[in-house]
Amino acid sequence: MDTGASGSSSKINRSSVERERRIRLKDLFSKLSSVLPPQPTKMSTHKVLEHATVYVNQLQNQVEELKKTKLQVEEECREMTSRRSITFPVINMTDLNSTLEVNLITGWKGEFKLCDIIKILMEEGAEVITASANHSAGDRIIYSIHCQPIISRIGIATSRVQERLEDLIS
């Protein structure tokens, strides 16, 4: 009689273990389905596995393509840096009727300072409203100056300012 009780106990135990295994598998398949792109219909376990396999392969291919693209971009950056597509310095002046905007991009080791530019502007009849110097990535400094005429009816001779700034940077 003792064997009958232990036999039914082991049968209940195996049944319980199997139920836990199925619940665990169902939970894992649910988690797998949740990380896959949405599908219009509910898929069987077999279809979820097939879809996951295809999706993982697509992701691996994307990773490889992105790595290749990254290498190409890095190489292009190195080539551009070695060629120096921008020759320093560069001046850009914009006359905005009542104000003048002066932007100057120069190399890190420029022989002039922001005060040199402001001095020329003041000598040409401009009052500086704002001035800034920003260090950008690499070896560039970007000066940005906004000014207005000291005497509004006379204005600022932008061509003369341009000429003097070009003389300063050359």
GIBELTA-V399164 format. One line per field, one symbol per residue. phi: phi as a letter, one per 20 degrees, with the letter a starting at -180 (. if undefined). psi: psi as a letter, one per 40 degrees, with the letter a starting at -180 (. if undefined). A space follows every 10 residues. Layout:
phi->???
psi->???
//
This chain:
phi->.fffffffff ffffffffff ffffffffff ffffeegfdf cfdfgfffff ffffffffff ffffffffff ffffffffff ffelfdeeec dcdcedmecc dddcdcfgdf eccgffffgf fffenddfec bbcdeegndc cdeccdbcff dffendffff fggfffffee
psi->dddddddddd dddddddddd dddddddddd ddddeiiiid ihiidddddd dddddddddd dddddddddd dddddddddd dddgdhhiih hhhhhfceih hhhhhiidfi eiiddddddd dddefihhdi hihhhiibfi hhhhhhiiid hdddahgddd dddddddde.
//
